[in-house]
Amino acid sequence: MIRFFTEHPTAANLLMIVFLILGVYSLPDLKRETFPPFIPSKVQVRVIYPGATAEEVEEAIVQRLEDALIGIENVERSLAKATEGLGYVVLEMDEDSGDIKELLDDVRTEVAAITNFPEDARDPVITEMSKSSRIVSIAVTGPMSTTDLKDYSEGLRRKLQRLPDVSIVKISGFSDRQIRIQLSSEMLLKFGLSINDVANKITKQSINRPIGSIETLDKEILLRFNDQRRLPGDYEDIIVLGGRKGAEIRLGDIATIEERFEKDEIKTLFNNERASIIEVERTDAEDGVEVVNAVKKFVKEQQPKAPPGVKLTITGDLASIIQDRLDLLIKNGWQGLLLVFFSLWVFFSFRLSFWVTMGLPVSFAGAVFVMHQFGYSLNMMTTMALIITLGLLMDDAIVIAENIAAHLQRGKTALKAAINGVMEVQTGIISSFLTTACVFVPLMFIEGRMGRVLKVIPFVLIAVLAVSLVEAFFILPSHLSHAMKNHKLDNPGKLKSALNNGIEWFRDVVLGKTVDAAVRYRYLTVGIIIAVFVISLGTFSAGWLKFISFPEVEDDSIQARIYLPPGTPLSHTEKVVKQVLVGLSKTDEYYTPMQKGQKKLVEQIQVSFATNSDVSENGANLATVYVDLLSSEYRKGNVDDILTRLRMDTGKVTDVISLKFAKPSMGPAGNAIEIELRGDQFKKLELVSAEIEDYLYQFDGVYDLYSDLRLGKQEIQMKLKKGASVLGMDASAIASQLSTAFQGLTTMEVQVGRNSYEIDVRLEPKSKNSLSDLDQFKIVGSKGEKIPLENIVSLKNNRGYSTINHVDGKRTITLYGSINAQVANGNEIMNRFKKEFIPNLKARHPDVEVFLGGASKNTSQTGASMARSLVIGLLGIFILLSFQFRSYTEPIVVMLAIPFSLIGVIWGHIALGLPMSMLSMLGYISLAGIVVNDSILLVEFIKNGRSSGKTIVEASCNASRMRFRAILLTSVTTILGLLPLLSETSLQAQLLVPIAASIAFGMLASTILVLIGIPSFYSILGDIGLIKEVAKK
């Protein structure tokens, strides 16, 4: 095949064109995102149980669901929540062994078999939880009423929904529309009416229903009674009571009627104006950048058509940062490509360097096609993998080009030199690819939340290297044979000659003498290397080098999530929001002078009341402040520092359960602090949770600790008194009247154009805003008599929990918290918690189980998986090398390059001031499959030297000299390919610097220590007789 493609006049070019076309065809279809999807697939079962407390929902709904679902396969864990009137169970699927459709079918089957739900409970709703997420929003502000603002926004939503790139559009900032009928309690008592009486009158006098048909000789005519009341004024004439002598009491006489939104607390402010927020979401299958571009174009087109004074503003743009990150990596990529090309030019002629470098776009194009076929996206991880391969891809091409050049220098024709040059080294190249694959392939199956993000890197590396192998064997030889046809190798210029002479002098004098001395004092050399390795590992325990789960991801927005005690009025929540906004103004004033051109740090502010993503409820006690910051590409100050400053400027907030200043979303690592406490008694769990908070708050950098156990609103429980039945009253009738009076009654829904209105009947606010109103409430008896409530029911104060959580069937409290990575190391804090606190806790509370989640769990799970992958990879390399060398000891010598490279990884991180992370470890493990290639060829040259009659010492020293140029070139191209990223100062790039540092510094250390250490180790093995004799040529 190699001969065929090299000799054929068009085959190589056609193959190259096919790769390029496939890549260009596939690239536009690769969706762009920050990270690969890492949230597991989930199935949710929801059951509404109206009027039930959280405890009642737990007993009657949640526990029965859990009992039914406990045996379902392929479930990683079960999460359940009981709140007032609602219970649900969420099953997280084991992504590595399950299929979401099968899980859905299994859940439906098990839930259908439950027959003992309460009668009042609604039917279970089973859904696959959506993986859509908000990608951008449009804030609509202007001088119009709330109703007009909603109507205008609905029109925009419908237009936006029709765009081909947009699939999910929602509007926030409003509750449901209502026609609210508020009755006077005084008028009801005067006329002997109950709220239910009035509601029945409304229902009977506002109808729209078919009543049959008339069939004539030639057609059928439908009959409909249509007296549907649609506008507030239509309801005023409804007759609620017929008076004496024809007098009638109309609804307008005893009630105020208005069109309004149901809940006052559901509202949004944007830059201090009442706003409608049109939220656009993207699914996992959609390209976030394309969605946002479509939305921006839409806003640009609609703004000139907007009513006077109405402004449409893009906010919460999460796609621009994706594009910025990808652009940054692409810029570093082509800069690295240029450096690689110039480094090749130093060693080879321009023609050889050009065609070797041209293999990169071909390999990338083929890899893009493979990524598209397997459903991979263009994200920070896959783009980083492509950058890593800039230098790695050169290895095979360099070996081939160098060998072809050697054959040309022997006087062969270009065609013959190309064929012979490739055929001579193909076995070694395939062996190198297989050893690299031995490490990368197991990494494609690492587990855990972080594993889902990291495993795309080895996949892309394998894809690129596989395509490059095809390019190196079937395309490159043809190009080199044509390029060198009728051309002699370029005569090097003065500069290139000087460089080559300098390299040869360094090889013969500096390296040669160093290797000779190292091998002569080989036991000392090996001792020094081992000592350096041990010292390097000791940097962790000495505190010189820290470990973190995952580098911080820089954001362009922050949030303040406010949670006040249930029952807190909206006015108090607004005061807390105002305090946060004052603090935000101070933070903005602090950072603005630091920015280039005095640009403001805070660009836009959105306040949404009745919402908090940390709390699975809504109400007047909740609010979230969303802040758009100056882009990190131009901003001075990272998000962690800005949040710390905002926390300080806001000051102490009283009467708050939690006030969390945070980034809008978590990275793959999860929460810095997430501790699950499981047990039967909530009081004990609450006590333990408080102890843990006290322990963790002793560490600097720990902030925003809060638990998900929350007390509900103050509750007054009622029971029927003995003897109440004598008055002809039962519990159901009394509860119905009280519910209608204090909660309201939705009599019907009417459709007015595109809008749906609830017809809500309730007491006017002044009749139900104090406990005295409850004491004085009169129940209307079966004969119309007024019975004081206190005569027939007893009252009791109570306060339960608003939310009860279960994990894997057990009552659970989860404690969450954040750690400022600039101040403290989360890994160290959680390790101390495990060693110091948990043993003591178990001794005092043996019935309380403690589980670490978030970053601790994900790091442990993914780290263990990576360790297994490394062991499998090393075993695979050993087996391959053992076959190749026909020895058990020589593969060990070759594989010593792997710990050698760890020395460089550790000191490289220390030199750059970087902590080690899971990305660093992935870089090191990936490096294990790369650095052995230099060792393989070095050991091969030692064996060749011995077969020609040299001693082990002579062959070892000579091999380092002979392989110096090739090892130097492969190392230089790898390091230079990553150099732009290593020197990048952008905040966005800091996420990926650790993996680049691991590979670059690991390669540097390996290069030095392989040339010196491998000959020394080999010679020692020869001394003790563990190296078998080699047949002499």
N, C-alpha and C positions, 0 to 999 in steps of 0.2 A: 504493500500500500504506500509506504514512504517513497519507494522508487517511482511508482505510478504517478503520484501527485507531483513529485519533483520534475519528472520528465515531461508530463503532459502540459501543453502550452496554455490551457485555460482552466484546468480542474481546480487548482489552488485558488485562483482568483474567484471562480464561481462559488467555491465553498466560503470564501471570505465574504463575498457579497450576500450570500444566504444568511450568514450570521448577522451581518450589519442590518439587513432588511428585517429579520426577525426581531432584533433589538429595537430598531426604530418603530416597528409596528407595535411592539408590546409596551414601550415606555409611556405613551399617553394614557394607557389603561391602568398603570400602576397608581393606586390612590396614595395620596400624601398624608402623613400623620406624624405626630411626635414620636410615639412608641407603637410597637405592634400591640394588638389587643391582648390585655392581660387579665381582664375581669372574667371569672368563670361563668359559664352558662348556668342560668337559674330557672327553676320552675316555682311559681307561686300559687298557693291555694288561699283564697280570701273568702271569708264568711262574715256577712253583716248580721249583727244581733242587736237590733234597735233597743236603746234604753238600758242595756246591760252594763254593769261596772266592769273594770278590767279583771277583777277576781272572778266574776261570773263568766266572762268570756274565756278566761283561762281554763276554768273547770268544764264548761259546757261545749266549748269549741276547740280550743288549742290542744288540750290533752287528748281528745278523741281523734283529732287529725294526726297527731304524733303517733298514737297507738296504731293507726291504720297504715302509716307510711314508714314505720320503723324498719321493715324488712326489705325495702326496695333496694335493688342493686345499683352500683355505679354512682352512689351519692357520697360526696366527700364530707359534707356536714349538713346538719339541719338547723335552721334558724327560725324561731317562732316569736311572735309578738302578740300580746293581748292588750288592747286599749279599750276605751269606752265605746261600746257599740261595734267593735270590729276585732276580728282575730284572723291572723294569717300565719302560714308556714311557708318558708322558702327553703327549697332544696338546692344546694350547690352541687353541680355535677362534677364528677371526676373526669377532667378533660382527656386524660390519657387512656381511659378505658370505656367511656360511655358515648352514647348517641342521644342527643337531646330529644329527638322524636320518640325514641323508645321510652325514655324517661317520662315524657308527657303521657304516653299511652298507659304506662304502669301506674302513674299517679291517678289518672282518670278512673282506671279500673278499681283501685283501692278506695278512692273517695266515694265512688258510686255505691260501694258496699256498706257505707256508714248509714245506719237507720235510726240512730238515737239522738240526732240534733234536736234542740228545742223547737217547739212549734213556731215560735215567732222568728226564728232564724231564717234568713234568706238562703236561697240555693247557693252552694259553693261555686266560685268562679275560678277556673284553673287556666293559667296563662304562662307562656314562656316570657320571662321578664325581658323587656326591651333593652337592647344595648345601645340605643340611641343616646346622644349627649348633645347638649347645647353647644353650638359652634360660633354663633353670632346673634346679636339682637339689634332691633331697631327701636329707638326711643322716639315716641311721637308726643310732642308737646305743643301747646298753643292756646290761644284765647277761645276756648269753647267749653261747653258744659261737659260733665262727666259722661252723660248719655251720648252726646254727639261725638265725643272723643272715642268712645267704644264703637259706635257705628262706623266712624271713619276708619278706625283700625281694622274692623272686620272686613271692610271693603279692600283694604290693602292686603290683608291676610289671604283673601280669596284670589287676588291677582298673583300674589307671591307663590301661592300653592300651585298655580298653573305652570310655573317655570319648570323646564325639564330637569334642571339640576337640583331642584328643591323638592323634598318629599314630606317633611314634617314641619308644620308651622303652628305655633300656639300663641295665645295672647294672655298675658298676666297683668295683674293690677286691678282686676275687677272680680266681684263675686257674681252670683246668678242674678238675673233681672227679676224683679218682683212688682206686682201691684199689691201694695201693703194696705190692708184695711185695719185700722187701729181703733178699737172700741173703747168707749168711756164706761168704766165700771159703774159710775153713778147712773148713767142712762140705762144700763142693763138692769140694775136693781130696780129702777123706777118702773120699767115696763115688764119686769118679771121674766127677762130673757137670759139664757145662757149663751156662751160663745158658740156652743155646738148648735143651738137653735138658729143663730144667725148664719153659721156656715152652711147648714142644711138649706136655708132659704136661698142662699147664693147659688148653691149647686143646682137647685131645682129651677131657678129662673135664669140661668146662663147655660144654655145647652146648644149643642150642634151635633145632631145625629140623624142617620137615615131612619125613615119610618115606613119604608115599603116602596111599592111601585104600582103604577096603573098600566095595564096592558090594553092598548087600543087595537083596532084592526090592523094597523100597519106599523106600530112601534110600541116600545115600552118606555114609559116616563117614570123616572125615579122621583121619590118624594123625600124631602129632608126638612126637618124642623131646625131652623137656624136662627136662634136668638142669642148667639154667643156675644157676651160683653167683652170688649177688647181694650177699651181705653178707660182710664180712671173715672172719667165723667159718666161712662155708661153704667157704672155700678151704683152711682148715687141714687138712681130711681128705683132700685130693687126694693120691693115692699117686704118688710120684715115682720110687720104686725098690722092686722086690720083693726081699726079703731071703731068705737061706737058711732052711730049715725054717719057711717061712711068715712070717718076719719082714718087715715092710714099713716103708719110710721115707716118712713123710708130709711134706707141704709145711711144716706147722707145726713140724716138727723142725729144719728147716734155715733157716727164714726168719722174719722178723717181718712181720706183715700189718696194715695200718692203712688206715682211710678218711681221706683228707686232700685238700688242694688242692695242685695240681702244684708251684707255685713260691712259695716263702716270701716272695720280694721283692715280689710283687704284693699290696700291701695299702694301705689308706687309713686315716688318722687324722683325726678331726674334733674340734677343740677338745681334742686330746690323748687321745681315746678311739678304740678300734677301731671302724670305721664301714663301713657299706655306703652307696654313693652311687648313688641312682637318678637317672640323667641323662635329662632330657626335651629333645628336640630339636624344632626347627620347620623346616619346609621353606619355600622361597621363596613358596609359595602360601598359607601360613598366617599369621594375625595373632598375633604374639608375645605381645601383651598378653592376648588371649583365652586363649591356651594357658596362660600363667602364672596368670591368674585361676582357670582350671579346676583347676590343680594346687594352688593355695592353698586352694581350697574343699575339694578332696579331702583334703588334710592336716588341715584343720580337722575333717572328718568322721571320719577314721581315728584321730586321736590318742586320743580317749576309748576306742576299741576296742583299742588297743595293749596288749601284755602289760605287767605291772607294771615300771616303771623304763625302759621303752623310749620313746625320744623321737624324734619326726620334726621335722626342722628345715629350713626353706627356706633354700637357700644359692645363691650364684651367680645371683641374679635379675637378668637383663639386660633384662627388659621394663619394670620399674618406672622405670628411667632413661629409656626411650623415652617412657613416659607423662608423666614429669616434664618432659621437653623439649617435648613437644607441648602440655602444659598451659601451660607458660611462654609459648610462642609464641601460643597462643590468648588468653591474658591480655593480652599486648602488642597483639594484634590488636584486641580490643574497646576497649582504652584508646585506641588510634590512631583507631578508628572514632568514638569520642566527640569526640576533638579535631578530627577532620575536620568533624563535624557542627557543632560550635560555631564553627569558622572560617567555614563557609558562612553561618551565622546572622548573622555580623558583616556580610556583604555582601548577603545576601538576606533576604526575609521568612521567618518560621518555616515557612509552608506550602511555599514553594519549597524551602527547605533540607531539610525532612522528606522530600519526595518524591524529591529528588535523592539523598539518602542512602539511601533505601529501594531504590535500584537496586543497591546493593552485595550484599545477601543474594540477590537474584534472580540477579545475575551469578555469585556464588559457587556457588549451587545448580546453575546450568547447567554451570559449569566442573567441579564435582564429578562430575556425570553423564558429562561427556566423559572425565575422568580414569579413571572406572570402566570405560568402554567400551574404553579403550586399555590397561587393565591397570596403571595407575599406583597407587601406594600413598600413604598419608598419612605423610609423613616430614618431617624437618627441612627438606629442600630445597623440597618442594611447599608446605609450610605457610609457609615464608619467602616463596615466590612470591606466595601469597595476600595476605600482609601488604604486600608491595611494591605490589600493585595497589590497596590502599586509597586511596592518593592519585592514582594514575594513572587509575583509573576515573572520577574526578571531572572530568577534563579535558573529555571530550565532553559530559557532563551539564551542566557549568558553562556551556559555550559555548551549549548549547541553552536552558538556563534563563535565562541573561542575555539572549539574543535574544528569547525569549518575553516576558520582563519589559519589554523595550524596546518591543515591539509593543503590549503592554497599556497602556503609558504614552502611546502615541499614540492611545488611545481605542478600539482594536479590541475586539471581544468575546473572551472567553477562548478559545472554540473556534477562531476565526479567527486569533487571536494564536498559538495553539499550532501550527496547521498552517503558517502563513506563517513563523513563527519557525524551525521545523525545516527546512522546504524551503529557506530562504534559506542555511542553513549546512551542508546535508548534503554538498555537494561538498567543502568544506574538511575536514569531519570524516572522510569516507572517505579523503581524501588523507592526513590525519594517521595514520589507522589503517594505511594501506599503507606509509608511511615507517617506522612502528614495526615492522611485520611484516617489512620488508626486513632489519632487523637481527636480530629474534628468530628468524625461520625458519632462517637458516643456523646459528645457535647450537644448534638442535635436533639437529644432526648432528656436533657436535664429538666428537673421537675420544679414545681412551685410557681408562685406568682411572678417572682423575678426570673425564674427559668423560662417562662413563656416569652419574656422580653429578650433575654440574652441568647436563647438558642437559635435565633435567626442569624446571628453572626457566623457561627460555624457552617450553617447551611449555605449562606452566600459565599463563604470562603471556598467550600467544596465545589460549588457550582462554577465559580470563576476559575479555580485551579483545574477542574476537569476540562472546561472549554479551552483553557490555555494549553493544556497537554495536547489536545487535538490541533490547535493552532501551531504549536511548536513542532509537531511531527509532520503535518500535512500542508501547512501554508508557509511557514517561515523558510524552510529549505528552498522552496521554489523561488521565493522572492530574493533570497540571498544569492542563489545561483544566477538569476537574471541580473541582479544588481552588480555582481562582481564579474560578469561576463565581459571579456575584453577590457577589464580594468584591473590594474595592479592595486595591491593594498596601498592606501594613501600613505605618502611619506609624511611622517609627523612634523609639524612645525617646531619652532624653537621652544615655545611654551610647553607644548605637549611632550617634546623630547626631554625638557628639563624635569617635568613632572614624572615621566616614566623613569628617568635616571634617578630621581629622588626616591621613588618607590623601590627600585632595585637596590639602591644603596641601603635604604632602611631594612629591606629584606635580608641582604647579605651581611650587613654589619650589626645593626641594632638588634633585629629579631634573631639573626643567626647566633650571635654571641649570647643573647639572653636565653635562647632555647638550649644551647650547649651547656650553659651554666646550670640551668634548671634541671636538665637531665642528669648532669654530673652529680648534683646535690639533690637528687630526685626525692629522697625521703624528707628532706627539709622543705622542698617545694610543695610536696603533697601535704605536709603538716601545716604549712602556712595557708594553703588553700582551704583545708578543713577548718582551721582556726578562723579564717575570714568568714566562712560559711556559718559557723556557730555564732560568731559575733553578730553577723547579720540577722540571724534568727532572734538573737537576744535584744535587738532593738525594740521588739514588741513589748517584752516584759520591762525593759528599761524606760518605756514611755517615749522613746524617740520617734516611734512610728505608731500611729493610731490606726484602728480599723473602723470603718463605717459600712453600713449595709449597701447604700447606693448614694452616689453623689447627688447633692441638691440640684434640682431642676429650677433654673431661674424663670420667673414669671413676669408678666407685664400687668398683673392685676392682683389685688388683695381683697380680703373680706373681713368684716367685723360681724360675727354672729351672736345675736343677743337673745338670751333666754331668761325671762323673769318668772316669778312664781305664777302658776296657773291662777286665773282670776284677776290678774293685774289689769287695770283699765288701760285703754289705749293712750290716754293722756300721760300716764306715767312712762309708758314705753317710749312715747315721743320725747320726753325729757331725757331719757337715757340716750336715745339716738342723737339728740342735740349735743349732749356731752361728748359723744364719740366724734361728731362732726367738728366740734371746737378743737378737739385734740388733733384731728386730721389736718385742720387749718394750720396748727402750730408745726406739725411735722412737715407740711408743704413749705412753710416759711423757712424751716431749718435747712431743707435740702435744695430749694430752688437756687440760692446763690452759688451752689456747687456745680450746677449744670451749665453746659456750654451755651452761651447766648442767653443765660438767665431764664432758660425754659422752665415752666412750672412742672414740678414733679407730678402733681395730681392733675390729670386731664379731665376726667369726668367722674361724677358720683351718682350712684343710683341707690335709693333706699326703698326696700320692699318690706312692708309690714305684714305680719301674720305668717311669716315663713322663716325657716331656719333649717338648713340641710342636715344639721346634727340631731334634729328632733323630729320624730315621726308623728307630728301633730300640727295643728295650726290654731291660731288664736291671737287675741289682742296682746298677749304677753311675749310675742315673738317678733323679731325684726332682723333683717340682714342689710348691711351697708356694703355695696359693691363699689370698688374703686379702680378705675383704669389709670395706670401709671404711664409715665414717659417710657418709651421703648427701651429695653435693656441695652440695645445697640448704641444708644446715645446717652444712657443714664449713668450717673455717678451714684453708687450705692446699691448694694444687693438687697433683695427682698427681706432676708432675715434681719438685717440691720434696720430697715425701714419699719418692719413690724415691731421690733424692740423699741424703737423711738416712739411709734404711735401708741404703744402700750403705756409708755412713760408719760407722754403728753396727754393722754386721756385721763390718767389718774385713777383713783379708787372710785368704783361705782357701787353705790349701796343697793341693797335689796335685789341683787342679781344672783341667779343660780349659776349661770355661766356667761362669760363674755369672751369669746374666742376670736383672736386676731390670727388669720391664717391665709394661706394660698388657696386659690379656688378649688384645687383638686390635689389628691395625693399622687405621688409617683409610684412606680412599681413596688417599692419597698413597703408601702403601707404606713400606718401611724407609727411615729417614733416610740410612743408608749401605748400599749394596748394589753390590758391584763384582765382576763376573765376569771371571775369568782363564781363557783357553782356550789349550790347547796340547797337545802329545803327551807331554811328560815331566812327571810329577807332581812330581819332585824340584825341577825348575826353577820350576814353578808355586808350590810350597810356599815356596821361597826368595823369590819375588816377593811372595807374600802377606805374609810376615814383614816385608819392606821397607815395604810399604804400611801395615801396622800401626804400625811405628815412625814413619812420616811423620804419620799421622793422630793418633796419641796426643800429638803436640806441641801440638795445639789444646785449649784448655780447653773442657769441655763434651762431649768425645767419650768415650764409655765403652762397655763390653760388646762389644768387637770380638771376633769369632770367625769361623772358616772352617768349611765343611762337609766338609773333607778330614780324615778321622779314621783313625788307625791301629787295626787290629783287635786282638784278644787275642793274647797270646803263643801260638805254635803249635809243636807238635812234629810234624814230618813223618816218615813211616815209609816204608821201601822194603824189598821182599823181598830177602834176601841170596841170593847164588849158592849153590846146593846145597840150598836149603830144599825144593825140589820132591822131593828124594830121600826126605824124611820124609813124603811124601804130603800136603803142605800147599800150598795156593795162596793168592794174595793175597786173593781174595774171602772165603775161609773164615776167614782170620785177621782181616780187617777186620770181618767179621760178629761174631766173638766179642768183639773189642775194643769195637765199637760197643755191643753189648748190655751189656757190663760197665760201661763208663764213661758211656754216654748213656742206657742203659735200653732196654727193648723193650716196646712196647705190643702186647699179644697180641690184645686184642679190646676192644670197647665193649659195655657192658651197660646196659640201661635199667631204672632202679628208680623206678617212679612217673613223675614228670615230669622226673627228673634222669637225665643220662647220665654214666656212669663209665667212664674208661679203666682197663684192667687193666694196670698198669705193673710190669714185672719188671726189677730192677737189683741191683747189688751194694750192700751196706750202706755208708754213708758212710765208715766207718773203714777200709774196704778199698780206697778209691780217692781219698784226700785228700792224697797226696804223690807226688813223683816216684819215690820208692823203691817205692811200690806198683806203679808202671808197670814198673820194672826187674825186680821180682820176680814179675810176672804170668806165669802159666802158661797156655799154649795147650793145649787138649785135642786130641790127635791123632785120626786116623781110627780108631785101635785103642784109644782111651781113655788113651793115654800122656800124661804131663804134660811139655810142652816149654817151657823158659824162653824168654820173648819175645826176649831179647837174642841167642839162638842163631839166630833165623830172620829178624829184621828189623834194619835199621840206623836209627838215630834222628838227626834233624837239627832244630835250632832255627830257627824262622822267624817273621817277623811281617809280615803284609801289611796292606792297607787294609780297614777294615770297610765302607766305602762308597765307591763310585766314581760320580761324577756326570757326565752328558753334557748339553750344551745344543746343540740343532741338530746333533747328531751328533759333537760334539767334546768331548774330556775337559775338564772345567771345575772350577775351584775358585771358590766364591763367598764373598766376605768380607762379613759383615754387621756392623752396628753401630748405635748409637743416639747421638743428640745432644740434650743438654738445651737446649731452646729458650729457657729463661730465661737461659742463660749464653752460648750461641753461636748463630750463624746458619748453618744447614746448607747453604743455598744458596751462601753465600760460601765455606765450607770446600770444598765439592765443585767450585766454580769454580776455586779455587786448585789443587786436586788435578789438574784437567784441564789447567790452564795450566803448572803448575810440574813436576808429577811424571810425567805420562803421556809428554810428549815425551822426557824423559830416559830413561824406562823403555824406550820403543820403540827408542831408540838403542843401549841396552845389551842388550836382549833382543828382537830383531826378530821372533822366532818366537812370541812371547807376545802374544795379542790381549787387549785390555782393553775391556770394555763396562760402562757404568754402567746400573744398574737401579734399582728402588725409586723414591724421590721424584724423583731426577734424571731418570730416563727418563720417568716419568709426567708430570712438569712440562713437559719438553721436548716430548713428544708432544701433550699437551693444549694447551699454549701455542701451538705452531705451528698446531694446528687452529683455535684461537680467533682467531689472527691472520688466517688465511685466511677465517674466517667474517666477521670485521670488514671485510676488504677487499671481500668479496662484498656485504655489507650496505651499505657506503658507495657502492659502484658502483650498487646498486639504488636507493638514495636519490637519487643524482645523476641517474639516468635518469628517475625519476619527476618530480623537480623541473624537469628540463630540459624535459620535456613540458609541465608546468604553467606555467612561466614563459616558455616559448619562447625560452630563452636558455642559453648555456653558462657565463656568468660569475655570474649571480645565484644559481644553485644553490650555487656555491662560497661566496658570502657567507653563505647560509643555513647551510651545513655548518660554518662557523667556530665555531658553538656547541659542536661536539664537542670540539675542543682546549681551548676555554674551560672546559668542564666538567672536563677533566683537571686543571686548576690546582686546582680545589676538591677533587677526589678526593685529590690528593697532600697538600695542606696540611691537609685534614680528618683524614687518617691520622696526620700528624705531631702535630696538636693532641690527638688522642685517645691518642697513644702506641701506635698500631697499626702492625705491619708490613704491607706490601702482600702479597697472596696471590692465588691463582687465583680465589678468591671475589671479591676486590676487583676484579680485572680483568673478571670476568663482570658485576659491577655496573656498571662503567664502560662496557663494550660495550653492555649493555642500555640504559644512559642515553643512548647515541648515538641511539637510535631515538625518544627522548622529547624531548630538549632541542631538536631541530630544529623541533618543532611550533610553539614560541614564535617561532622565527626566521622560519618560513614566513609567519605572520600579520603579523609586523612588516614584512617585505619587501613583502607585499601592501599594507599600509597606506602604505608609502613610495610605491609605484607609484600607488596611488589618489590620493595627495596630488599627485604630479607630473601626473597626468592632469587634475587640477582647476586646474592653472596654477601650482603652487608650483615653486620651484627644488628641485634635489636636496638642498641643505643644509636648506632650510625644511621640505621633506617629511620628511627624515630626523629632524630634531629634533621635529617635530610627531607623528610616528608613535610615538616612544617614550612621549610623554605619553599618547597615545590608548590604547596597548596596555598601559600600566603596570598598570592595575587587573586586567585579565584574566591577565597574566603573573604578577603577584604572587599572585593567588588560586590558580592552578594550582600554583605553586611551594610556597605555604604548605600546601595540602592534601597534597601529596606529602611534604613534610618532616615535617609534624605526624603523618601516618600512620605514619612510621618513628621518631618521637621516643621513644616508650616503649621500643622495642628499643635505640635508641642509648644511652639512659640506664640500661639494665638492668645491674645489678651481678652478677647470678648467673653462676657459672662456666660453666653450661651454655649461656648466651646468647652467650658470647664467640666461639663458632664462627661465628655469623651476623652479628655486629656489623660486620665488614669490608664486606659487601655493602650493608648499610644505610648505612654511612658513605659509601661511594662514591656512592650515589644521592642521599643527602640533601645532602652537601657539594658534590657535582658540580652538583646542581640549584641550590644557593644561589649558587655562583660563576657558573654559566651565566646565572642571572637578572640578576645585576648587570652582567656583561660583555656580555650580549646587548643590554640596554637602552642601554649606552654604546658598546660596541665595534662592533656591527653598523652603526649610523648612520655611524660614522667610516669604517669600511672601505668602505661603500657610496659615501660621498662621495668617497673617494680614487679609487675606480674611475670615478666620474663625472668627476673631474679629468683622468684620463688617457684618457678617451674609451672605456672598455670597457662603459659602460652605454648601451644603445640608447635612443633617444627613445621616449616614450610618447604615444600619441594623446590629444589634449586632448578633454575632454568638451564 
